[in-house]
Amino acid sequence: MTDHNVAGGRLNGAAPDDLGDALQRVTPVRRNPIPAQRRPDPEAPAVVPGRAADQTTSPTRKLCTLVHVEDELRTHVNTHLSGKGRRAWAPCYAVDLIALLWHTGRATRLALTRDVLLSALLFATLVVISLIWFGLSPVGLLAVVGVCAALGALRWLLVRNEISLATVVQRIVGSVTGPDREGAKRTAVIAAIAIAVGVFVVVQRQSRLTLLAIGTELLLSWLIIVTFSVVGYVRASRVLTSDVVDRGHVSPRGRAATRARQIENANVLIYARDRAHSVLGPFVGAGHRIMRWTTSPVNVALRSESDTAPKEVDVIELHEALATAARGLELPSLQCEHRLYIDGRSLADLPELHEGRPEEAWLTATADEFVLRRVAEPQKYQRGYLCLKTVDSDGDVVVTMFVRAMLERDLLQIEVSVHALPEVTWPKAADDGTGPVLLTSRRWLSTTTPPTPGIRVPPRRAHAAWRGIKEGSKAFWATRTGRVSRCAAAATAPVRHAVAGWVEGRTVARDEFDFGAETSLREFLAMNQRLHYNALIDMMAQAERLQHRLVHEVDAYLRSCGIDTLDFTSRSITLITNNFNDLQAGAVTFGNNSPATGSVTPPPPPNPGHQERQ
């Protein structure tokens, strides 16, 4: 079965022989544009069904807490949620993007204020040293500019080559204190130079004043860094223990906030083509595909034991019956809706998605009738699915099942793809080959790399302030060395974004641009992550229950139509059991391959061309 030979449902009651004529009467997408975007629902907190409206999910609170104290996480959030350009956004399940944007903006402004103060202090210190040695002369001004340029270039080289300051110091010390005779000679030479410099400083008045200026700059820099670190930890402690995460307390503005509100209620999702070739699959935001299978073909023309002819099967009717049955379960953690997934490279043929304005946000919601039409009439890069999503009580584990019925003449099959997201943790796991999401006990015991500890934020304000003093002191040198480059990056950000937009525009004109989203923020953080034992059990149980309910509902629908299902249920249950056995034996790593996914292509890098180093 290929992407081209799967016909849709019976349109307008067409008989099997008239199915081709009925499909030919369907108006092409280009002539029948996608219906206008639905009006957005009234703004309300994005909470898991069954939770109190004022109760924040655990991933939202955790991320909103850590962006105040973790620079790298804040950079990732800004990269994913602010530097998308013409690319579509990916939904971030069980995470309130509005609250996260607001707290990230506050933390970014605080860090920028700190860097501006540190840069101003550095510039003032250089001016004072210039006045001490050269007075009011052009030579002193040139010296200040040269030192600033040298520091910026050094920082740029270190970041570009991914070399930390500690690595540089270790290399210098290692080259000086080598075990050989040459190392001893170098040590003696450096000691003699240090003694000469010390004598020069003691004798020269300018040297003493210079040393005093440098010491004052170091002390004031430490005070600034520690003060802002304390403020960040106190804010994080407040977020951790109060209701400032909730939607009623935040009101971010701008294009990013608008797109975040649109993606919350989206039923049109655009994925990057490279993603569809990987183990993640086209269902952007849903996480790792833990299994994918297709039911055995069922002959819908084969009548059951009754003498009456079987009722004609309609794909849309089947999907609506499955959705109704899912809602009838009244499970507080289950969400059910139809969604349309579109390949990002095919949007050049769909101008109605952006109404002729590629610089604007893509259409994210359309009429349910059009989504159901793409269920019955799947195209190569546009397909509708029934999405069944379950979220645990805290929002830590999300399991989503995507279902699509396929009918070709008298043969019916059900495509099933199950995806899962683990809990949000930080720091992000490294790709060391020892971090599978699904672990057997044998592999766990053979793992030698200990889990990376997370960043702790004390709930009490006094303890948080003390933690801020300690962490600020630890990050003193790293924060000082990057202040000028971070200020320069912030100052040139509008120009760089304008240039990137111009480059994107030229790429779009050449039909080489992929408008789809590669990964959501939560998927990016979950790469190579291990799963807690309890979360693993919950994920597997939710996935198995969803699939069993699906199989029984499809069987019930076919029987209600008078169709003989033979051993449809037993065969499907066997497939589900075999897939789970493959999962437990193969140990799936989030973002990598597994026996059940059937893919050998690694996931695409998140946001290529949009990573901003600071």
N, C-alpha and C positions, 0 to 999 in steps of 0.2 A: 504493500500500500504506500503510495506516494502522496505528496502534497496536492497533486492535481486531479487524482481520480476519485476523490471522496465527494460524493454528492451530498446535498443537504437534505432537509426534511421534505415532506410532501407539501408543496405550496398550493394553497387555495383548493385543497382537496383533490389534487391531480392523481390520476391513476398511475401505477408503476410504469406503464408504457408511455404515458404522457409526461413523464418526469423531465425528460430532456427539453421538450417544448416549454414546459413551465419555467425551467431555469433560463431558457433563452429569452423569455419575456421579462426577466428581472432587469431593471435598468442598471447599467454600470455605475460604479461609484463616482466616477468623474462627472457624469451627467446628473446624478442624484446626490447632491452634497450631503455631508453629515449634518444632522439636525443641529440647530443652534444649541449652544451650551446652556445647561440648566442653570437656573438661578441658584446661587449658593445658599445653603441652609443657614439659618441664623447662627451666629457665632456661639459656640458652646465648648466647654472643655472636652478634649478628645480623650474619653475615658473608656475603659473596658466595660461592656454591658454587664450589669449586675453589680457594679461598683457604685459607691456613692458619688454624687456629682462633684463633691469637693475633695475626693480622695485621688491623689496623684499616683500614677504607676511607678513602680520601683525603677525601671530604666530612666524615666523622665527625671525623677528626683536625683538619681545617681549622676547622670550627665550634667544636670544643672548645678549640682554641687561641685563636681570636679573641674568644670571649665573655669572656676574662679581661682583654682590653685595649680592647675596643670597646663603649662604653656603649649606642650605638644598636642594635647587633646583639643585645646582651643584652636590651634592652627588647623587641625583636621576638620573641625566643625565649620570654621570659616571657609575652608577650601570646598567642602561638600555643599554648603548652603549659601555661599555668596559668590562663588566664581564659576557658575554654570554657563553663563553666556546664553547661547541659543539651545543648549542641551536641555532635555526634559529633566524633571525632578523624579526621584524615586521615593515612594512612600516609606516611612519609617514606622513600622508597626509598634504599637503600644508606647510610642514616644510622642509627647506633645511638642511639635516643632516650634510652635509660637512661643511657648515658655522657654525652650532651649535657645531660640534666636535672641530673645530679650536678655537672658542671663549671659549669653556669649557676648552680646554687644556691651553690656556693662563691664564684663571682665576685660574685653579688648580695650575699651576706653581707659580703664584703670592702668593696664599695662603700658599703653601708649603714653599716658601722662608720666608714668615712672621713667620711661625711656627718654622722654623729652627733658625731664629734669636732670637725668644723668648725663645726657649729651650736652646740655647747657653748662653743667658743672665742669665737664671735661674741657669744653671750649674756654670757659673762664679761667681754668687752671693753666691751660696752654698760653692764654693771653698774659697772665701774670708772669709766667716763666719767661715769656718773650720780652716783657718789659724789664724784668730783672737783668737779662743778659744783653739785650739790644736797645732798650729804651723805645722811644717813639720813632721807629725807622721802618722803611719798607722791608728790610731784611727779616725783621721779627714777624711781620705779617705773613711773608712767604713761608717762614719756618712753621708757623701755626697751620697754614693751609696744607703744607707738605706733610706734616705729622698726621693731620686728620685724614688726608688721602691715603697715606700709608697704612693707617689703622683700618680704614675701610677696605682697602685692597687685601690686606692680610686676612681680615674676617671673611671676605668673599672667597678667597682661595681655600681657607679651612673648611667652609661650609660646602663648597663645590666638590672638594675631594673627601668629604665626610670624615674629617680629622678633628678630633676634639682637642681642647687646650691641654687636657691631662695627657693625651698621647704625645703632643709636642714636647711637654716637659719631660716625660719618660724617655723619649728618644734623645733629648739633649743630655740628660743625666746618664743614660746608658752609654752614650758615645764618650762622655768625659771620664766616667769611672769604669772603664773597661778593665778586664783582667790582665791584659797584656802590658808590656812596658810602655807602649805608645800612650795608653790610657793614663798611666802614671805621669808621663811627661805633660800631657794636656792638663791634668789636674794641677800640677805645679805651676804651669803658665797662667792658668785662670786664677789661682790663688794669689800669684804675684800681681796680676792686673787688679784684682779686688783690693789688695792692700794699697796699691798706688791710688786707686779711685777714692778709698777711704781717707787717705792722707790729703788728697786734693780737696775733698769735701770739708774736712776740718779746717784747712788753711784758708780757702776761698770763701768770702762772704756770700757771693752769689750762689755758690753751691749749697751753703747752709740754708739760704732762703728758698732755693729750689726744692731742697729736701723737705723743708717745712710745708711748702705749697703742695707737694705730692702727698705728704702725710695727711694734710687737711682734706685733700680731695678724696683720699681713701676712706677717711673717717666719715665724711659727709655722704659719700656713696653708700657706705654700709648702713648708715642711718636711713637713707631713702629706701634702699632695697628692703631692709627689715620692716620699715613702717608699712610699705605697700604690701609686703608679704603678710603682715599681721592683718591688714584690712581685708585682703583676699580670703584668708582663713576664717576670719570672723564672719564675712559674708557667706562663705560656704557653710559654716556652722549654722547660720540662720536659715539657709535654704534647707539644710538637712532636718531641722527640727520645727519648722513653721510652715505656713501655707503660702509663702511668697512664690511658690512654683505654680500655683493654680492660675487659670486663665483670667480670673477676675482681677488679679493683681498685676498683670502685665499687659502692655499694649504696644508692641513693636510696630513700626511703620516702614514703608518703603517697598520696593519690588520684591525683596526676599520674603517679607511677611505676607505679601499678597499671594505669592506662589505657594507658600506653606499652607495658607488657608485653602487654596484651590486643591492641593494634592490630598488634603485630608478626606475629601468626599469624592475623589476621582474614581470614575469607572472606565476611563480611557488612559491606558498606561503605555508609554513608548520605551522600548528597550534597545540597547545597543546590539548590533549584529554580532559582534565578537562575544557578547555574553551568551547569545543563543547557541554558540558553538562550544561552550564550556559546560562544566558540571553544574553551574548555577541555573542554567536554562533561561528561557525568555521571561519568566515571571519575576520581574524586577521587584525587589523589596521583600520577597517571600523567603529568602534565605537559601540554604543548601537543599538541593534535590536529593532526598534520602531514598526515594524509590520512584520508578516509573514503569507502568505496565498497561497492557491493553487486554480487555476481556476477549474470550473466545467468541467468534461470530455466532450470532443467533439468527436463525431463519424466521423472520417475522411473518412469513406466509404459511408456516407450519402450524396448523390448528391443534388445539389441545384435545382432550378426550370428548369435549362437547361436539355436537354435530354442526353448530353454527360456525360461519366463516369468521376468521379472526378480524378484529377491528384494525383499521389502518393505523399504523404507527406514525406519529409526527414528532420530529426531533424537538421542536420548540415546546410542544405539549409535554414531552418527557422531561425536558429541563424545568419547566414550570412545576411539574408534579414533584420533582426532586427538591426544588426550592421550597415548595409548600410543605413537604414532609419534614425538611430540616427545620423550618420555622415552627412547625407543630410540636417538635420535641421540647420547645421552651427551655432550652439549656441556657443559663445566663452567660456562659462563656463562648457561645457559638454565634458567629456572624455569617450571613449568607447573602450573596449578591452576584449578579452577572457582570463580567468585566470584558473589555475589549483590549487585546494586546496587539501592538503594532510595531513592526520593525522600524528602527530609526533611520535606516538608509532608504526606505521606501516613501518617506514623507515628501520628497520632491514631486511625486505624482499625486499628492493630496494637498493642494493649496488651500482647500476649505478648512483644513485643520488650524491654520493660522490666519485665515482670511486675508491672505496677501501681504501680511506683515511679519516676516520671519523674526524680526527683533523682539516681538512680543512673546509672552508666554503661550505655550501650546494649549489647545483646547484639552481640558481634563475631564469633562463630563458631557455626556450626550444622552439622548433619549434611550430608554431601555429597549424600545422597539428596534432601534438600529443595532444594538448589541446582540439581541436575539436573532436578528437577520444574519449577522456574521456567525452565529452559532449554526444556523441552518445552511448558510452559504459560505463556508470558509474559503478564504483566499490564501494565496501563498504567504503573504506577510501580514494578514489581518485575520485574527481568529478570536471568537468569543468563547468564554469559559464560565462555568458555574464555580464560584469560589466559596469554599466552606472553611472558615478560619476559626480556630479555637485559641483562646488566650488564657493562661492560668491566672490565678487570683491576684498576683502581683504584677502581671505583665512581663515576667521574666522569660517565659518559654512560649513561643508562638508556633503553632502547627497549622499549615494551610494545605488544603486539598483542592486541586483543580480538576474539573470533570468536563468532558466534552463528548457528546454522543455523535457517532458517525454512522450514517445510513447510506448504503450503496445498493440500490434495487431492493432486494429482499434480505440483505445481510446487515445486521446491526452490531456495532461494537462500541465500547465505552473506553475512552482514553482517560487514564488516571495518573496524576503526578502529585506526589506528596512532598512538601517542603517544610523545613523547620528552621527556627532561629533560636540559638541558645541565649542565656542571660548575658547582660551587658557587663563586661569586666574591663578593668584598666589597671596596669599598662597592657597595651595590645600584645598578644602572644607573638613570639618570633617564629619564623618558619624553620624550625630545627628538626622537623620530622618526628617529633615526639609529642605532638599535641592533637591527637584525634578527638573528634567530637564523641564518637561512640567507641568506648574502650572495653575490651575484655579484661578480665582480671589478670590474665597472663601477661598481656602487653603492659598493663599498669605496673605490675611488679618488675617488669624488665626496663621500665623507664628510669633513667638515671638523673634527668634534669629536673630539679625541684620546681614546683609552681612559682611563678613570679608574684611576690606580694603586692597587693594593691596599695593605693595611696589612702592613708587614714585621715579622716577629718573628725576631730573630737566634737561631740555634740555640745559640750559646755563651752561658753564663750571664753572663759579664762584659760582653759586648756587649749582652745583653738588659738588664742593669742600667743601662748608659749610655743605651740607648734609652729606658728608663723615665724617667730624669732629664730627657731632652730633651722627651719627649712630655708629661710631667707639667708641665713649665714652660710649654709651649705652651698647655696646657689650664687654666692656673691661674685666669684670670679667669672662664672659663665654668664651671668646677667650683665656684668660690666663690659665684657668683650663684645657683646652683640648689640649694645645700645645704639651705636651710630648706624649700623646697617639696618636695624629694625625701623629707626626713624626715617632713614632714606627710603626704605621699601614702602612705608606708609605714605610718605610725601609723593612718591612717584606712582602710587597705585592707580589713580585715575588715568594717567597717561598710559600705563601698561595695559589697563583694561580696555582703553580706547583702541590701542594698537591690536590687542588680541581680537577685539570685535571686528576690526577692519580685516584682519587675516581670515577670521571665520566667514565674513561676508564674501570674500573672494573664493573661499573654498566651497561655500554654498552655491555660488554662481557656477562652479565647475561640476556640480553634482557629485562631490566627493565627501560631503560632510555627513557624519552620523549624528542625528539629533537625539538619539536615545540615551538613556541613563545606563551607566555601567553597574554601579552598586549603590545601595542606600548606605547611609552613615552606619546604621546598625549592622548591616552585612559586612562593611569594611572592618568594624571593630571585632567582629566574630571570626575573622580569618584565623585559621590555625589554633582555634581555641578549644580547650578541653571543657567537658560538660560535667557538672556536679552529678553525683549518683542519683539524687532525687529528681533533678531536672531530666536526666536521661530516662528514668522510669516513666515520668509524666509524659515526655515526648513520645516515647514508643507506644504507650497506652493510648494516648489521644489519637495518634495516627492509625492504630489498629482499629479503634472503635469507629472512627470516621469511615474507614473503608468497609468494614462489616455492615454498617448502616446503609452505605451506598448500595452495596450488592443486594441486600434484602429489599430495598426500595425499588431498585430496577426490576428485580424478579417479581415483586408485587404488581408493578405497573404492567409488565408484559402479561402476567396472568389475568389482570383485569381486562386486557385487550383480547383474551381468548387465545393466546399464543403458547405453544408448548415450549417451555424453556429447557427441557431435558435436564442435564446436570450443570446448568449455568452457575448456580450458586456454589456447588461443591468445587467446580473447577476454579472459580474466582477465589474462593477461600484458600485453595491450595496454592495459587499464585501468590497471594498475600503472605502466607506462611513461609514459602520459599524465599521471598524477598526479605523478610525479617531475619531468616536464618543467614542469608548472605550478608546482611548488615552487621549482625553480631559477630560473624566470623571474619569479616574483612576490615572492621574498624575504620569507619569513615572519618576523614579529616575535613573540617569545614573548608570548602573551597578547593578540595582536591578530589581524586577519583575514588570510586568504590565499585564493587561488583554489581550493585543494584542500580546504579545510575546509567551505566552503559556508555559513559563518555570518557574520553582520554585527553581532552583538551583542558589546560589549566584556565582559571577564570581570568578575565581581562583586568589589567591594572586599573585602580580607581582613578577616574578623571585624568586621563593622559593629557599632558599639555597644560594642566591647570594646577599643578602642584606648585605652591609658593613656599620657598624657603625663607625663613626669617632668622 
